[in-house]
Amino acid sequence: MANARQFHTSTLLENGTVLVVGGTSSRGDLTSVERYDPASNRWHGASPLATARYYHSATLLNTGCVLVAGGFNGSYLRNAELYDPISDRWRSAGAMRVSHGLHSATLLLDGTVLLAGGYSDRGELNLAESFNPVRNAWHPAQGLRVGREYHTATRLMDQTVLLVAGTSAAGSVASSEIYDVANDQWSPGPSLLYHRMRHTATLLGNGRVLVVAGDDGACNYLAHAELYDPDSRRWLAAGNLRSGREYCTANRLAGDRVLIAGGDGSAGRLASCEIYDPADNTWHPTASLSEARYLHTATALADGRVLIAGGVGANGALASAEIFVLAT
């Protein structure tokens, strides 16, 4: 990429290119934006953000535009921006009710975006709100039962949203919450098998959610994985990674397998990658990254390959990118 970056976002656009937004590096917090074209294997500059940011979210809308919300650049941000990939222009998406960073953002079936939790100058947030792209406006939603950051949010097949673990004011949590979109209501979900934050969550084709790795809040890197089964509303053990890690990435591959790449572990940044196979509920090693990294992004491309970009390497923020190809 033209800029080294960490804590950035990567979003697959409708035309198959990947939009990389913001982040931070040794040069400071970034307004820069780049697009990767897998057809030519080249990076191209794009219009910059109006506000430099990291710890933000980026969500592809049904309109094909990308909503970039909140984040941090010396203070936590309330503003949001919309990127139009056709015109390569940004415009304001209004101000949220409060500033958010390290929050979750989930596209709902009706085209709105649910933004939940995160951190602000007031600490961990239990607030939620939704963005309506038709009105270009933010609206309040019912608050979380537990304020949290470093959590994950996954839209389930029944259109509810599963919020998992993270960090609260009291430390890491094992709790989950389920959001009923129709009734704007959060209800308690089952507790995970392990406390964790900075983990990954991946929706599988059978409707289950695979939650992997993270930190237990006591500086222990987790190798444990678990599955949420929405039918029984239970968490089930899903084996152990060979290496405990946090700040890794997860991508669903062909055959409902899941690639876990890189991350930070007890021995430092990791190049190792592993694949979960739901057929036997086990983990298998696969090719390592060419460069150890964490705080990177991983984007599944339209052809099934996975683009790994940026992150933190041996000498700080990285500009390098690489592509994982699943052997047939």
DODREN-131433 format. One line per 10 residues: number of its first residue (from 1); their letters; for each residue x, y negated, z of N, C-alpha, C. Coordinates in steps of 0.02 Angstrom, whole numbers, padded with zeros to 5 digits. Atoms other than C-alpha are relative to their C-alpha. Example, Ala and Ser with C-alpha at 12.3 -4.5 7.8 and 13.67 -1.06 7.14 Angstrom:
REM DODREN-131433
1	as	00045,00059,00000,00615,00225,00390,00045,-00060,00000 | -00042,00059,-00003,00684,00053,00357,-00039,-00055,00037
//
This chain:
REM DODREN-131433
1	manarqfhts	00042,00060,00000,00000,00000,00000,00044,-00062,00000 | -00038,00062,-00002,00053,-00181,-00013,00017,-00020,00071 | -00010,00018,-00070,00038,-00198,00176,00002,00062,00044 | 00002,-00050,-00054,00087,-00083,00318,-00058,-00018,00046 | 00057,00015,-00044,-00062,-00065,00435,-00019,00060,00043 | 00029,-00049,-00046,-00138,00027,00582,-00066,-00029,00026 | 00066,00023,-00023,-00312,00017,00660,-00041,-00032,-00056 | 00038,00023,00057,-00379,-00018,00485,-00059,00048,-00012 | 00053,-00045,00021,-00531,00061,00401,00008,00017,-00074 | 00000,-00022,00070,-00549,00158,00238,-00069,00025,-00017
11	tllengtvlv	00068,-00017,00019,-00713,00177,00146,-00002,00021,-00073 | 00009,-00023,00069,-00754,00279,-00009,-00058,-00038,-00032 | 00051,00039,00034,-00850,00167,-00130,-00037,00044,-00051 | 00042,-00039,00045,-00984,00225,-00251,00036,00017,-00066 | -00036,-00013,00062,-00864,00215,-00400,00060,00046,00011 | -00054,-00048,-00013,-00741,00335,-00315,00065,-00031,00024 | -00059,00032,-00028,-00612,00205,-00263,-00007,-00006,00075 | -00001,00004,-00073,-00563,00180,-00081,00019,-00071,00021 | -00011,00067,-00025,-00575,00013,00008,00033,00003,00068 | -00038,00003,-00063,-00445,-00016,00145,-00002,-00071,00025
21	vggtssrgdl	00016,00066,-00026,-00484,-00162,00259,00037,-00014,00066 | -00026,00026,-00063,-00386,-00260,00390,00051,00044,00034 | -00049,-00035,-00041,-00289,-00183,00531,00050,-00049,00029 | -00053,00041,-00029,-00133,-00246,00617,00067,00032,-00014 | -00067,-00024,00012,00054,-00229,00593,00049,-00046,00036 | -00050,00043,-00031,00217,-00307,00649,-00005,-00072,-00026 | 00009,00067,00029,00169,-00455,00538,-00060,-00035,00030 | 00059,00030,-00031,00012,-00486,00641,-00064,00034,-00023 | 00066,-00027,00019,-00173,-00454,00620,-00015,-00020,-00072 | 00004,00006,00072,-00224,-00435,00439,-00069,-00020,-00026
31	tsverydpas	00059,00012,00041,-00352,-00512,00323,00003,00039,-00065 | -00011,-00030,00066,-00282,-00413,00177,-00044,00062,-00010 | 00044,-00054,00021,-00389,-00288,00083,00030,00031,-00063 | -00026,-00034,00059,-00334,-00157,-00045,-00048,00054,-00022 | 00041,-00054,00027,-00419,-00031,-00158,00045,00051,-00034 | -00037,-00054,00031,-00351,00138,-00207,-00042,00032,-00055 | 00034,-00032,00057,-00397,00209,-00378,00029,00069,-00010 | -00028,-00068,00007,-00377,00399,-00378,00011,00020,-00072 | -00010,-00018,00071,-00391,00406,-00568,00069,-00020,-00025 | -00066,00024,00021,-00231,00304,-00590,00053,00010,00054
41	nrwhgaspla	-00045,-00009,-00057,-00154,00344,-00420,00037,-00065,00016 | -00030,00065,-00012,-00125,00159,-00393,-00042,-00041,00049 | 00033,00048,-00045,-00165,00026,-00262,-00006,-00067,-00035 | 00012,00066,00028,-00240,-00141,-00312,-00023,-00047,00055 | 00021,00050,-00049,-00264,-00301,-00213,-00075,-00015,-00008 | 00070,00021,00000,-00440,-00356,-00167,-00006,-00064,00040 | 00010,00064,-00036,-00514,-00517,-00097,00008,00011,00074 | -00012,-00009,-00072,-00460,-00543,00084,-00062,-00016,00041 | 00051,00017,-00049,-00573,-00550,00235,00003,-00074,00016 | 00000,00068,-00026,-00625,-00719,00301,00034,-00002,00069
51	taryyhsatl	-00027,-00003,-00068,-00570,-00663,00476,00044,00062,00007 | -00044,-00057,-00014,-00420,-00553,00517,-00031,00042,00057 | 00031,-00042,-00052,-00474,-00403,00621,00028,00071,-00001 | -00008,-00072,-00009,-00437,-00230,00688,-00047,00021,00056 | 00052,-00027,-00045,-00540,-00117,00804,-00070,-00011,-00028 | 00064,00013,00031,-00681,-00154,00681,-00030,00064,-00028 | 00032,-00056,00035,-00803,-00039,00591,-00011,-00020,-00072 | 00015,00011,00071,-00835,-00021,00404,-00051,00053,-00022 | 00054,-00045,00017,-00997,00056,00339,-00024,-00012,-00071 | 00027,00006,00067,-01049,00091,00160,-00076,-00001,00003
61	lntgcvlvag	00073,00008,-00001,-01228,00029,00137,-00031,00034,-00062 | 00036,-00029,00057,-01360,00101,00020,00004,-00045,-00061 | -00007,00047,00056,-01334,-00055,-00087,00066,00007,-00036 | -00067,-00005,00027,-01154,-00005,-00121,00049,-00049,00030 | -00043,00047,-00035,-01087,-00149,-00017,00027,00032,00064 | -00031,-00025,-00062,-00979,-00123,00138,-00008,-00052,00054 | 00007,00043,-00059,-01022,-00196,00308,00060,00009,00045 | -00057,00000,-00047,-00868,-00241,00412,-00022,-00041,00060 | 00029,00032,-00059,-00918,-00284,00590,00047,-00001,00059 | -00036,00005,-00063,-00833,-00347,00746,00075,00009,-00007
71	gfngsylrna	-00072,-00009,-00002,-00656,-00305,00796,00033,-00048,00048 | -00042,00039,-00047,-00516,-00401,00880,00054,-00035,-00040 | -00060,00034,00026,-00386,-00531,00833,00025,-00053,00050 | -00017,00045,-00054,-00336,-00607,00998,-00057,-00007,00048 | 00061,-00006,-00040,-00514,-00601,01061,-00048,00044,-00039 | 00048,-00043,00033,-00660,-00487,01023,-00049,-00042,-00041 | 00035,00038,00051,-00765,-00540,00874,-00075,00016,-00001 | 00072,-00008,00010,-00952,-00566,00850,-00019,00001,-00074 | 00020,00009,00070,-00948,-00600,00664,00007,00065,-00041 | -00001,-00057,00045,-00974,-00477,00522,00003,-00026,-00072
81	elydpisdrw	-00007,00020,00070,-00937,-00482,00335,-00024,00057,-00045 | 00023,-00048,00050,-01009,-00396,00181,00043,-00005,-00062 | -00040,-00002,00061,-00901,-00341,00034,-00041,00028,-00057 | 00033,-00022,00062,-00975,-00328,-00140,00054,00025,-00048 | -00053,-00026,00043,-00864,-00211,-00243,-00007,-00020,-00073 | 00010,00020,00069,-00941,-00270,-00407,00033,-00069,-00012 | -00027,00068,00008,-00894,-00454,-00383,00067,-00009,00035 | -00061,00005,-00041,-00746,-00419,-00266,-00003,-00063,00043 | 00009,00058,-00043,-00814,-00550,-00146,-00028,00020,00068 | 00026,-00007,-00067,-00850,-00563,00039,-00050,-00055,00015
91	rsagamrvsh	00045,00051,-00025,-00996,-00654,00118,-00017,00015,00073 | 00016,-00009,-00071,-01054,-00679,00296,-00058,00048,00008 | 00056,-00044,-00019,-01163,-00545,00375,-00026,-00021,00068 | 00029,00027,-00062,-01209,-00655,00522,00040,00018,00062 | -00032,-00011,-00065,-01164,-00643,00705,-00039,00052,00040 | 00031,-00048,-00044,-01198,-00497,00819,-00020,-00034,00065 | 00023,00029,-00063,-01280,-00525,00988,00059,-00012,00047 | -00060,00006,-00041,-01113,-00497,01076,00059,00022,-00042 | -00060,-00024,00034,-00934,-00466,01023,00009,00075,00013 | -00013,-00072,-00005,-00888,-00283,00991,00066,00017,-00032
101	glhsatllld	-00056,-00034,00031,-00729,-00187,00958,00001,00071,00026 | -00003,-00071,-00020,-00696,00001,00966,-00070,00028,00010 | 00069,-00023,-00002,-00882,00028,00939,-00011,00054,-00053 | 00019,-00045,00055,-00972,00153,00827,-00051,-00036,-00044 | 00047,00028,00048,-01071,00108,00671,-00027,00057,-00043 | 00031,-00058,00032,-01194,00231,00595,-00053,-00023,-00049 | 00052,00015,00050,-01293,00214,00433,-00060,00044,00013 | 00062,-00037,-00012,-01474,00264,00464,-00037,00011,-00067 | 00036,-00019,00061,-01595,00338,00338,-00034,-00058,-00033 | 00035,00058,00028,-01688,00173,00316,00047,-00054,-00028
111	gtvllaggys	-00049,00047,00027,-01527,00085,00264,00028,-00049,00049 | -00028,00043,-00052,-01498,-00008,00427,00061,00034,00031 | -00061,-00026,-00033,-01338,00013,00528,-00007,-00009,00075 | 00002,00002,-00073,-01339,00057,00713,00071,-00009,00026 | -00065,00014,-00031,-01192,-00020,00806,-00008,00010,00075 | 00010,-00020,-00070,-01168,00052,00981,00064,-00003,00040 | -00055,-00001,-00048,-01055,00023,01130,00060,-00040,-00022 | -00063,00034,00015,-00874,-00027,01115,00026,-00039,00060 | -00032,00039,-00053,-00772,-00152,01213,-00003,-00073,-00020 | -00002,00072,00012,-00778,-00341,01231,00036,-00032,00059
121	drgelnlaes	-00033,00035,-00055,-00708,-00473,01346,-00033,00014,00067 | 00035,-00017,-00062,-00837,-00415,01473,00010,00073,00020 | -00014,-00070,-00016,-00774,-00234,01470,-00038,00047,-00046 | 00036,-00049,00039,-00855,-00075,01407,-00074,-00020,-00006 | 00067,00023,00015,-01023,-00109,01326,-00050,00057,-00002 | 00055,-00047,00008,-01187,-00018,01344,-00052,-00027,-00049 | 00046,00032,00046,-01268,-00130,01213,00001,00034,-00069 | 00007,-00023,00069,-01331,-00074,01043,-00040,-00051,-00039 | 00038,00044,00043,-01396,-00173,00896,00002,00028,-00071 | 00004,-00026,00068,-01442,-00143,00715,00004,-00056,-00051
131	fnpvrnawhp	-00006,00049,00054,-01402,-00233,00553,-00048,00019,-00056 | 00047,-00010,00054,-01538,-00252,00422,00028,-00035,-00062 | -00031,00032,00058,-01456,-00281,00251,-00049,-00039,-00043 | 00050,00037,00039,-01619,-00340,00172,-00007,-00071,00027 | 00007,00066,-00032,-01634,-00482,00297,00067,-00032,00017 | -00067,00023,-00019,-01446,-00498,00324,00000,-00026,00072 | 00008,00022,-00070,-01484,-00506,00510,00009,00058,00048 | -00009,-00048,-00054,-01446,-00418,00673,-00060,-00001,00047 | 00058,-00006,-00044,-01582,-00354,00789,00020,00043,00061 | -00017,-00040,-00059,-01571,-00286,00968,-00028,00071,-00004
141	aqglrvgrey	00023,-00069,-00009,-01586,-00100,01002,00007,00018,00074 | -00005,-00019,-00070,-01608,-00010,01166,00073,00015,00019 | -00069,-00010,-00022,-01446,-00004,01267,00015,00072,00018 | -00024,-00066,-00019,-01343,00151,01301,-00011,00012,00074 | 00005,-00017,-00071,-01360,00243,01464,00067,-00011,00035 | -00067,00009,-00026,-01171,00232,01488,00040,-00043,-00048 | -00043,00040,00041,-01061,00092,01422,00064,00038,-00016 | -00057,-00041,00020,-00918,00168,01323,00034,-00028,-00062 | -00041,00014,00060,-00780,00143,01194,00038,00065,-00017 | -00036,-00059,00023,-00672,00267,01097,-00045,00062,-00003
151	htatrlmdqt	00047,-00055,00008,-00828,00374,01072,-00010,00013,-00075 | 00019,-00012,00069,-00899,00448,00912,-00076,-00001,-00005 | 00072,-00001,00013,-01073,00435,00834,-00011,00037,-00065 | 00014,-00042,00058,-01144,00561,00711,-00075,00003,-00012 | 00071,-00007,00018,-01311,00555,00620,-00014,00074,-00015 | 00017,-00070,00007,-01388,00728,00636,-00051,00009,-00057 | 00045,-00014,00056,-01496,00814,00507,-00072,-00019,00015 | 00068,00022,-00017,-01655,00769,00603,-00004,-00076,00005 | -00006,00073,00003,-01598,00586,00585,00010,-00033,00068 | -00022,00029,-00063,-01562,00562,00770,00075,-00011,-00003
161	vllvagtsaa	-00071,00015,-00001,-01389,00498,00817,00030,00028,00065 | -00035,-00030,-00057,-01272,00596,00932,00061,-00042,00017 | -00057,00039,-00026,-01154,00487,01035,00039,00044,00048 | -00040,-00050,-00036,-01010,00585,01110,00058,-00031,00038 | -00058,00011,-00044,-00892,00556,01257,00026,-00072,-00005 | -00030,00066,00001,-00769,00409,01258,00025,-00022,00069 | -00025,00029,-00062,-00707,00294,01396,-00051,-00049,00028 | 00044,00047,-00036,-00817,00206,01523,00041,-00039,00050 | -00035,00039,-00051,-00774,00085,01662,00030,00046,00053 | -00025,-00047,-00050,-00746,00238,01773,00051,00049,-00030
171	gsvasseiyd	-00048,-00045,00031,-00631,00325,01648,-00034,00041,-00055 | 00027,-00040,00055,-00657,00458,01514,-00062,00038,00024 | 00063,-00032,-00017,-00827,00542,01509,-00010,00062,-00043 | 00020,-00059,00038,-00899,00708,01453,-00073,-00004,-00021 | 00071,00007,00014,-01075,00641,01430,-00013,-00011,-00074 | 00023,00017,00067,-01171,00630,01268,-00069,-00032,00006 | 00066,00031,00003,-01325,00530,01219,-00028,00009,-00070 | 00033,-00009,00064,-01452,00551,01080,-00049,-00057,-00012 | 00042,00057,00017,-01536,00405,00994,-00057,00021,-00046 | 00060,-00012,00040,-01714,00425,00930,-00015,-00064,-00039
181	vandqwspgp	00005,00060,00041,-01722,00304,00785,-00072,-00026,00000 | 00070,00021,00006,-01912,00302,00771,-00025,-00037,00061 | 00024,00029,-00062,-01937,00258,00953,00050,-00048,00032 | -00051,00044,-00028,-01779,00154,00980,00014,00019,00073 | -00008,-00024,-00069,-01737,00260,01131,00060,00048,00004 | -00055,-00045,-00016,-01581,00341,01202,-00022,00049,00055 | 00014,-00050,-00052,-01597,00502,01301,00065,00038,00014 | -00062,-00036,-00015,-01462,00603,01390,00005,00064,-00040 | -00014,-00063,00033,-01384,00743,01290,00040,00045,00047 | -00038,-00045,-00043,-01292,00894,01361,00072,-00024,00007
191	sllyhrmrht	-00070,00018,-00012,-01121,00866,01438,00047,00045,-00040 | -00051,-00039,00036,-00970,00921,01338,00036,00047,00048 | -00040,-00046,-00040,-00857,01060,01397,00059,-00036,00031 | -00060,00036,-00023,-00715,00933,01418,-00012,-00075,-00004 | -00005,00073,00007,-00695,00748,01455,00047,-00014,-00058 | -00046,00017,00055,-00620,00667,01301,-00016,-00070,-00027 | 00005,00063,00037,-00589,00504,01210,00050,00002,-00057 | -00044,00001,00059,-00504,00461,01045,00000,00067,-00036 | 00010,-00064,00032,-00571,00623,00975,-00030,-00011,-00069 | 00035,00003,00064,-00653,00664,00808,-00065,00038,00006
201	atllgngrvl	00064,-00036,00003,-00830,00721,00767,-00019,00007,-00073 | 00014,-00014,00070,-00880,00803,00602,-00064,00040,-00006 | 00062,-00036,00012,-01053,00854,00544,00012,00056,-00050 | -00008,-00057,00044,-01052,01028,00468,-00065,00012,-00040 | 00057,-00012,00043,-01168,01094,00334,-00058,00035,00034 | 00053,-00034,-00037,-01265,01199,00460,-00033,-00044,00053 | 00030,00047,-00047,-01308,01045,00561,00036,-00007,00066 | -00039,00006,-00062,-01185,01076,00701,00052,-00056,-00007 | -00051,00052,-00001,-01056,00944,00752,00063,00027,00034 | -00065,-00024,-00026,-00873,00992,00775,00037,-00059,00032
211	vvagddgacn	-00037,00051,-00036,-00786,00886,00908,00069,00027,00018 | -00068,-00026,-00002,-00597,00901,00912,00047,-00049,00034 | -00059,00036,-00026,-00446,00844,01013,-00018,-00059,00043 | 00009,00058,-00042,-00427,00678,01103,00044,00003,00062 | -00036,00007,-00063,-00363,00629,01274,-00052,00007,00056 | 00049,-00010,-00055,-00446,00681,01438,-00002,-00059,00048 | -00001,00058,-00044,-00410,00511,01516,00055,00002,00052 | -00056,-00007,-00046,-00265,00576,01618,00065,00014,-00038 | -00059,-00006,00044,-00139,00570,01475,00015,00072,-00018 | -00006,-00068,00023,-00169,00752,01431,-00029,00005,-00070
221	ylahaelydp	00023,-00006,00069,-00180,00782,01243,-00037,00066,-00008 | 00043,-00059,00002,-00320,00903,01207,00008,00040,-00064 | 00002,-00046,00056,-00310,01054,01095,-00069,00032,-00007 | 00065,-00032,00000,-00487,01109,01137,-00047,-00031,-00052 | 00053,00022,00045,-00627,01099,01009,-00066,00030,00024 | 00066,-00026,-00019,-00813,01121,01036,-00052,-00020,-00052 | 00054,00010,00049,-00973,01129,00933,-00064,-00019,00036 | 00067,00015,-00025,-01137,01044,00969,-00051,00035,-00045 | 00053,-00035,00035,-01284,01154,00920,-00066,-00036,00013 | 00061,00038,-00012,-01439,01045,00896,-00061,00044,00013
231	dsrrwlaagn	00057,-00044,-00011,-01556,01196,00899,-00006,00019,00074 | 00001,-00019,-00071,-01506,01251,01074,00018,-00058,00046 | -00024,00057,-00039,-01442,01079,01128,00053,00021,00050 | -00056,-00025,-00041,-01285,01162,01194,00066,-00014,-00035 | -00068,00003,00026,-01098,01141,01174,00031,00069,00004 | -00030,-00066,00006,-01004,01296,01117,00075,-00007,-00014 | -00072,00002,00012,-00817,01330,01120,00015,00014,-00074 | -00018,-00009,00070,-00736,01316,00948,00075,00010,-00007 | -00070,-00016,00004,-00560,01378,00983,00046,-00058,00017 | -00051,00049,-00019,-00399,01283,01012,00047,-00014,-00058
241	lrsgreycta	-00054,00019,00046,-00283,01186,00898,00066,00028,00025 | -00067,-00021,-00020,-00102,01240,00899,00036,-00057,00037 | -00031,00058,-00032,-00055,01062,00953,-00054,-00047,00026 | 00044,00051,-00026,-00150,00948,01070,00017,-00068,-00031 | -00012,00064,00034,-00172,00775,00995,-00058,-00048,00009 | 00051,00052,00003,-00267,00611,00993,00016,-00045,-00060 | -00009,00045,00057,-00288,00477,00859,00014,00039,-00065 | -00005,-00038,00062,-00295,00614,00728,-00061,-00016,-00044 | 00058,00009,00044,-00417,00618,00581,-00031,00068,-00015 | 00036,-00062,00017,-00547,00746,00529,-00040,-00011,-00063
251	nrlagdrvli	00038,00003,00062,-00621,00780,00358,-00029,00069,-00017 | 00032,-00062,00021,-00745,00911,00301,00021,00017,-00071 | -00024,-00025,00064,-00679,01015,00156,-00051,00049,-00029 | 00042,-00052,00030,-00756,01143,00039,-00006,00059,00047 | 00011,-00057,-00043,-00830,01292,00127,-00012,-00017,00072 | 00015,00024,-00068,-00873,01187,00279,00061,00002,00046 | -00060,00004,-00040,-00693,01195,00336,00016,-00073,00017 | -00016,00068,-00023,-00622,01044,00429,00075,-00008,00007 | -00071,00015,-00003,-00449,00969,00408,00013,-00050,00056 | -00024,00045,-00051,-00367,00891,00561,00072,-00019,-00018
261	aggdgsagrl	-00065,00023,00024,-00217,00784,00513,00033,-00047,00048 | -00042,00046,-00037,-00077,00704,00612,-00025,-00012,00071 | 00019,00019,-00067,-00107,00613,00775,00060,-00010,00045 | -00052,00011,-00051,-00009,00577,00933,-00006,00056,00051 | -00001,-00056,-00047,00043,00719,01048,00053,-00008,00053 | -00047,00004,-00056,00152,00757,01198,00072,-00010,-00024 | -00067,00008,00027,00307,00761,01086,00005,-00061,-00045 | 00000,00059,00043,00260,00600,00996,-00045,00010,-00060 | 00042,-00002,00059,00182,00570,00826,00008,00066,-00036 | 00003,-00067,00030,00133,00726,00729,-00006,-00003,-00076
271	asceiydpad	00009,-00011,00071,00151,00781,00549,-00044,00062,-00012 | 00035,-00063,00009,00063,00946,00579,-00074,-00011,-00015 | 00070,00001,00018,-00110,00981,00508,-00029,00071,00011 | 00033,-00064,-00012,-00235,01119,00547,-00069,-00001,-00031 | 00065,-00006,00030,-00395,01183,00469,-00044,00047,00042 | 00049,-00040,-00036,-00549,01246,00560,-00043,00038,-00051 | 00041,-00041,00043,-00641,01390,00478,-00061,00023,00040 | 00060,-00019,-00038,-00821,01408,00539,-00019,00073,-00008 | 00017,-00070,00011,-00831,01583,00468,00024,00045,00057 | -00025,-00040,-00056,-00723,01651,00609,00014,-00042,00062
281	ntwhptasls	-00006,00044,-00058,-00725,01501,00727,00072,-00005,00025 | -00071,00003,-00018,-00535,01489,00723,00036,-00055,-00040 | -00042,00052,00031,-00397,01367,00676,00060,00033,-00035 | -00055,-00026,00040,-00262,01396,00545,00046,-00057,-00020 | -00046,00052,00022,-00104,01297,00507,-00004,-00010,-00075 | -00003,00014,00071,-00090,01212,00339,00060,-00046,-00012 | -00058,00042,00016,00037,01101,00250,00003,-00062,00044 | -00009,00059,-00042,00109,00962,00356,00002,-00063,-00043 | -00008,00065,00032,00104,00778,00313,00074,-00010,-00019 | -00070,00015,00017,00260,00714,00226,00031,-00049,00050
291	earylhtata	-00024,00048,-00049,00272,00581,00361,-00046,00004,00062 | 00039,-00002,-00062,00217,00600,00543,-00034,-00067,00011 | 00037,00063,-00009,00083,00472,00586,-00061,00010,00044 | 00064,00003,-00034,-00062,00425,00697,-00029,-00070,-00012 | 00036,00063,00014,-00190,00282,00691,-00004,-00013,-00075 | 00010,00004,00072,-00203,00318,00505,-00074,00009,-00017 | 00067,-00018,00023,-00361,00341,00402,00005,00058,-00048 | 00005,-00057,00046,-00415,00493,00303,-00067,-00003,-00034 | 00061,00008,00039,-00543,00478,00164,-00007,00057,-00049 | 00014,-00053,00048,-00620,00624,00071,-00019,-00031,-00066
301	ladgrvliag	00014,00027,00067,-00616,00583,-00115,-00054,00042,-00034 | 00055,-00033,00034,-00751,00632,-00238,00019,00069,-00027 | -00022,-00064,00027,-00646,00776,-00305,00022,00050,00053 | -00015,-00047,-00055,-00619,00855,-00133,00068,-00011,00031 | -00064,00015,-00031,-00444,00789,-00102,-00011,-00050,00057 | 00005,00045,-00057,-00408,00686,00054,00058,-00050,-00003 | -00049,00054,00001,-00318,00517,00051,00017,-00019,00072 | -00026,00021,-00065,-00211,00483,00206,00037,-00066,-00010 | -00030,00066,00013,-00161,00300,00223,00020,-00034,00065 | -00023,00042,-00055,-00057,00195,00343,00009,00036,00065
311	gvgangalas	-00010,-00027,-00066,-00046,00222,00529,00066,-00021,00031 | -00063,00014,-00035,00102,00221,00647,00048,00058,-00011 | -00052,-00050,00011,00262,00312,00601,00059,-00012,00046 | -00060,00003,-00043,00438,00322,00669,00022,-00072,00014 | -00024,00069,-00007,00471,00136,00643,-00056,-00051,00001 | 00056,00046,-00004,00300,00060,00671,-00051,00013,-00053 | 00055,-00008,00047,00155,00028,00554,00026,00021,-00069 | -00020,-00029,00064,00162,00120,00387,-00040,-00030,-00058 | 00034,00018,00062,00121,00065,00210,-00011,00061,-00044 | 00002,-00059,00043,00138,00240,00141,-00068,00034,00001
321	aeifvlat	00061,-00039,00006,-00005,00350,00083,00018,00067,-00032 | -00009,-00066,00030,-00019,00533,00035,-00067,00035,-00008 | 00062,-00035,00015,-00149,00654,-00030,00007,00074,00017 | 00004,-00071,-00015,-00197,00825,00038,-00043,00035,-00052 | 00037,-00039,00048,-00251,00954,-00089,-00010,00070,00028 | 00015,-00066,-00027,-00339,01111,-00027,00014,00053,-00052 | -00016,-00053,00046,-00268,01267,-00107,-00062,00041,-00016 | 00059,-00039,00021,-00395,01367,-00207,00015,00075,00006
//
